[in-house]
Amino acid sequence: MYQFPLLTLLIWLPIVGGIAVLASGDRSASTSKWTALGFAVLTFVSSLWLWFGFDPGTAEMQFAERVAWIPTFDVYYALGVDGISMPLIILTAFITIFVVIAGWEVISYKPSQYMAAFLIMEGVMIGVFSALDAVLFYVFWEAMLIPMFIIIGVWGGPNRVYATIKFFIYTFFGSVFMLVALIYLYFQAGSFSILDFHALELGMTAQTLIFIAFLLAFAVKVPMFPVHTWLPDAHVEAPTGGSVILAAIMLKIGGYGFLRFSMPIAPDASAALAWLIIAMSLIAVVYIGFVALAQRDMKKLIAYSSIAHMGFVTLGFFIVFAIVQNSTAGAGAVMGVEGGLVQMISHGFISGALFLCVGVLYDRVHSREIADYGGVVNTMPWFGAFFVYFAMANSGLPGTSGFVGEFMVILATFRANFWWALLAATTLILAAAYTLWMIKRVVFGPVANDKVAALKDLDRRETFNLSALAAVVLALGLWPAPLLEVMHTSVEHLVTQVTTCKLPAEEVGACVLSRPEPLAAVAQP
Amino acid sequence: MENVYLTIVLAPLVGAIVAGFFGGRIGRVGAHSVTIAGVGLSTLLSLWVLGRFIWADEPVFDGAVYTWLVSDGMRFEVGFLVDKLTAMMMATVTFVSLMVHIYTIGYMADDAHNWPEGALTGRNSYQRFFSYISLFTFSMLMLVMANNFMQLFFGWEAVGLVSYLLIGFWSTRDSATFAGLKAFLVNRVGDFGFLLGIAAVAMYFGTLDYAEVFAAAPGLAGTEVALFGGVSLMTLVCVLLFIGAMGKSAQVPFHVWLPDSMEGPTPISALIHAATMVTAGIFMVARMSPLYELSEVALSFVLIVGATTAFFMGLVGLVQNDIKRVVAYSTLSQLGYMVTALGASAYAAGVFHLMTHAFFKALLFLAAGSVIIAVHHNQDIRQMGGIRKYMPITWLTALIGSLALIGFPGFSGFFSKDAIIAAVNQTELFGGGYAALLLTLGVLVTALYSFRMYFLVFHGKPRMDDHTREHLHETPKVVTIPLVMLAIPSVFIGWFAIEPMLINDWFASGDWSPIMVAPEHDTLAHLREHWHGQGAFVMHALGTPTLMLALGGLVFAALVWWAIAARKPDIDAKLLALGGPLTRLLQNKYGFDDFNQRFLAGGARLLGQTFWNRGDQTLIDDGMVNGSARSVGRMAGVLRLLQTGYLYHYAIAMIVGLVGLMTIFVTL
């Protein structure tokens, strides 16, 4: 049966668009901007077909495509999505539109190349989320670094060179180990198909090494404590659009990696090392929460806040293993993973919006220092309203999307361990403290200086951006059910997968996860 | 009925949205019309619903509006549970809110003066204020009408959000934004416990639906949780939930936000202190009575916290000179009474006092606001005096409010407070004696601070400057009408409501009883058994020490701050000086604020700074990240020595290598 290659379209449409924008050059800046916007919108509209054409009743890969790419090494151009990756692709396509609009007037230096970089970035990121072949995944994964490297390095702030190199080496360092793991898995499975990797029986030592290799790659991307320090630097130096993409989507790729690779490929090692990830996540929530409190730079503050919020993602994912080992917990494993996923999507919107808000101020005053502001709401009431709103969403206010994921993860964590839940719940206090204290100093109070007194409120372009994100944050907060519905079957499948012991017969004694019973054994009375 | 309930909730929301987003276009009249219409509609429908419950035997409604999400077999829904408890709360909330809305027209009429020149925030502040108070009403209605813990938490936090916006309403004042932030954060500390309580419910009950949880509760009464060496599940859940209530209902030590909330405009003080927000905790515990009844430890905890707040916060009220702060501390103290009642399992009495208090406290605040308007926003009671003559309606209604507050026989506060004290006297729980003693002494304190304020404000010689005195006159009708409307229930509601609410078990409808009391905790039974009508209740109270204390306090206050103060105006200051260290302790509010500011807020900032400098910057960045970069650099520096670029170096190396290899090969 012929199936329209929708995922190919979603990957290559923005890349082709990017090349077209690049080719058109800076002769007519407005043409290239409109072309870029056109491609971004077109990609987003096409991505909606994923949503409507998606069958939430199955955990199978959908919209699958498979073409031989490098037959000698069994490498395929294999694409497909399930309920885990599909919402992330739509998020990517959605956010890119606002990035293009946000750079509309601000970027005067080589605007066409700026737009092109983001479009290519979009295609590559969609590629990461939809690749089902490990080599293809790796290619997209590394390719992602190039546009981001350029975006920060060319349009970034004064210290951009340090930041880009730190960013590049950090992330590259992690991914090299992942490559080794992927090649090892190829020799074991005889193919590069990720789904084949999932089915592979692996001993504990192999699993542990693979898990650590993946961990190095994904922990840097998320980023998790203690490999997080590249993020604040990258954010501070990145242009607004770069920060938005970084926070809204690139961080999610780390979380996605855990779900697609680490957990299903090495479930027993994941279970054995879950304590480590949980500890790192809780440190992210508490320690980073305090660090955020000490920031004087708005972008750094939001960057640290992102790390803390991503702590909930990894916590939600790995709490699964603690729940299945706690006999009194009952259910809750699925809720943890779903909570983590919702948190990823929600954080995409909220952190993106917060970086846009800081961008709005930066474009006018050219400072990110909290101390340079004060009483902004007096001259920018609409902006103030949006900023406070997104700050509240960042503090996890019910009714906004920021609440949903945290709520679910806390409920799930409680089933595993009271004290972990207690630590996780400190976010209620910490997130409110660092976010709203910033708001108090920036937005409220008397007008601080002449620059603030001269501020102009949002223009139509900015208003459009922030209103659209605000609407999504509200909608997801008031009615998250549809989002959970599309991911539910896939997550349940994943949880069954990761809670089933994969150790070979001779190591079966080491299984802490449930073992698949042979059918014959079940049939006997 | 579902549509009626939806309308009640959504009408204020619609008003808030219209006034908030289109305030500039519809203007002031448009904004207050639309919000008052919304809240007015809610009020009418709520009263109608209440009426149906009283006279028409309306069945309990428990239904979902929509499914918020389903995960892991758990359904999270948005839905309503409307029984008699809810209906009473709805009527109280919407009625008080409506009065506050109307009053606001007068109070905020010249709000433009409160903003600096040219601030765009001041342009539509009037409309924005109406939008916020309507949103407040919506949030509170969501809270009281919830049929599950998730929605309860939604309303709980939404109330916190709006209080943040309203307390910090005058956003150019640092003290206001500070108070708003403080209120939000202190509430968040409470919510932290609350959320964990909800998580415990979700884990052990497998549902967040009230009806299902309450039905399952007796079966889980014996469950132990492996924490602190084994603790009863019910105790854990109830204490955690109560920590949330301590935040919202401002119980020690989470009370610190409430006096500061006076930074907001007076109408919201009335709203926060009377009907919305602070009553949330009381309502929540009453709603959860089927759980609290199963844990005597939790009840004792509630009892002790409540009694401590009731007495010690009342004492602080004695030394306050800001008219609003006196009333604020009285709120703290009265909330303590309600909480103590809950701890004594007299939930009905707690809720009864919540209702009477809502009316007379809203009245007192609005009256205080009326005075504040008249004296041009000077809130110091030492610079008032003699206002009685100039503002007869405000004076009379404030007198009614004060009498109701101290529990003067026949007034609404008398019935509710006496019922609480009677119930607490009966409790056999740990801490019962302590609570009974403090509540009884608290009556004296209440009478003292209430009438100290009353006499200083309304009687004696005018102490304000001449300019202010010449302009003193009664406030406009939009201000005085709500005062009168609130004064009526402040006098009568107790007389009419005590019999159904406390004696005849009105709350139960059919087999659904929102307030459950275990027979061994039934502290209201004594009152019920000896009930011979309201008249007898009043007569019986005449001989009790409680009333002696109240009247004694009133007489003492009249003597000191009226009779003696007429001749010796400095008597107030002298009395305070007489207190010595005690006065200073009270003026420092027992040091809670200093402690929090220095150790909690300062400590958190210091910790953050340390983590950042020592951890992130020094250890991770300088040590690990740049450190490894440096060591790569050093290694490269060593290796670089091999790559000099001089041909003769390479030639030498080649020769040495060749000779070396040949030697090896030859010797082998």
Interface residues (C-beta under 8 A of the other chain):
Chain A: K166 I169 Y170 P226 T229 W230 Y287 F290 V291 A292 L293 A294 Q295 A329 G330 A331 G332 A333 V334 M335 E338 G339 G375 V377 N378 T379 M380 P381 G384 V388 M392 S395 L397 P398 G399 F403 V404 F407 M408 I410 L411 A412 T413 F414 R415 F418 A421 L422 A425 T426 L428 I429 A432 A433 Y434 L436 W437 K440 V443 F444 G445 P446 V447 D457 L478 W479 P480 A481 L484 E485 H488
Chain B: Y66 T67 W68 L69 V70 S71 D72 G73 M74 P116 G118 A119 L120 T121 R123 M150 F153 F154 E157 A158 L161 Y164 L165 G168 S171 T172 D174 T177 F178 L181 F184 L185 R188 V189 D191 F192 L195 L196 I198 A199 A200 A202 M203 G206 V225 L227 A604 R605 L607 G608 Q609 F611 W612 N613 G615 D616 I620 D621 M624 V625 A629
